[in-house]
Amino acid sequence: MMIRKKVFPLMALALLGLCSSCKTKPVEGELIPKAPDYQDSTQWYITDRHAAADVFYIISTETGDYTLSGGETIHYADTYLDSLRAPLYGEMLGVDTLLSGKLNYYSPYYRQCSLQSFENDSVAAVRMPLPMDDVRRAFDYYLKNLNNGRPFILAGFSQGAHIMMELLKEMDDDTFQRMIAAYAIGISITETHPHIVAAKGADDTGVTICYNSVRDTNCVMRSWKKSRLAINPVNWRTDSMSTTLITEPSPLLPVSEQKKDTMTVHLDTATGLLIVKGYTAQDYMLPLLGTEGNYHTREIWLYRDQLRDNMNLRASRFLK
């Protein structure tokens, strides 16, 4: 199964039709799509495997700025518009297929910010509260109506990981006690909080997992800040011990058409960056924001087997 990541032009960018669900709200004077109603099953991607534990996953940025027929530029996903839902669904399906294993999987559609929003930190700061509020409402609905008291894994990638960290900090202590682990993929974590506990190995629980992959320490993106915690998702160590990763380099090609890369992966403890040597694909660049040698778009694909096995291991240990 391929997971579609950051390949432009997105379907959203080609949208020129009417956005019938958009409403004007007093946020920067922008036109804002209708808020998702999480009682509506169409606003969820759910796979119920009748497992004893769940994954709650928050997708990354799959939306670009798009223009309506009247010329208005929209900076948020419309979760009721099929052409904009398609790339969101693609990531939900891909991550479920690659990572969930035997666990139940819940992922909400939300009015995520467009990729262009992150070209400027101040613009991102103004726009992020809207998707944050959507996911906050979705998580609350999940806990009250879908989770049924089960332990859960909280996970997010990129924009989704930033939102996930806010959920983690806002979580009440009783809910936190049911959290198996939090996977904050592709961001740096600088803050301290009682609920942000660094993972130290492969099977500790109640912890946060974080990593960022680069060719070398000069390949960080503009917004990078040294992460307070980091772990190597191949050997699950927090020291600099190197390990070998052998896998197909690209999620954009059928696995049968690719040769596997043999990579070495180690954690640079001075910066908290994951150093990956031997990666050969050329289709990893993130449009608008990407840096050559920064493997942000491959953070799930490259380690998919390790992440799936690890989620199931931590869930098993927690349940025991």
Stockholm file with secondary structure:
# STOCKHOLM 1.0

chainA/1-320         MMIRKKVFPLMALALLGLCSSCKTKPVEGELIPKAPDYQDSTQWYITDRHAAADVFYIISTETGDYTLSGGETIHYADTYLDSLRAPLYGEMLGVDTLLSGKLNYYSPYYRQCSLQSFENDSVAAVRMPLPMDDVRRAFDYYLKNLNNGRPFILAGFSQGAHIMMELLKEMDDDTFQRMIAAYAIGISITETHPHIVAAKGADDTGVTICYNSVRDTNCVMRSWKKSRLAINPVNWRTDSMSTTLITEPSPLLPVSEQKKDTMTVHLDTATGLLIVKGYTAQDYMLPLLGTEGNYHTREIWLYRDQLRDNMNLRASRFLK
#=GR chainA/1-320 SS CCCCCSCSSCGGGGCCSCCTTEEECSSTTCEEECCCCTTSGGGEEEECCCCSSEEEEECCCCCCCEECTTSCEECBCCTTCHHHHHHHHHHHHHHHHHHCTTSEEEEECCCCBCGGGGGSHHHHHHHTHHHHHHHHHHHHHIIIIISTTCCEEEEEETHHHHHHHHHHHHCCHHHHTTEEEEEEETCCCCCCCTTCCBCCSSSCSSEEEEECEESSTTCCCTTCCCCSCCCCTTTCCSSCCCEEEEECSCSSSCGGGCCCEEEEEEEETTTTEEEEESCCCSCCCCTTTCCTTBCGGGTTTTTHHHHHHHHHHHHHHHHC
#=GC SS_cons         CCCCCSCSSCGGGGCCSCCTTEEECSSTTCEEECCCCTTSGGGEEEECCCCSSEEEEECCCCCCCEECTTSCEECBCCTTCHHHHHHHHHHHHHHHHHHCTTSEEEEECCCCBCGGGGGSHHHHHHHTHHHHHHHHHHHHHIIIIISTTCCEEEEEETHHHHHHHHHHHHCCHHHHTTEEEEEEETCCCCCCCTTCCBCCSSSCSSEEEEECEESSTTCCCTTCCCCSCCCCTTTCCSSCCCEEEEECSCSSSCGGGCCCEEEEEEEETTTTEEEEESCCCSCCCCTTTCCTTBCGGGTTTTTHHHHHHHHHHHHHHHHC
//
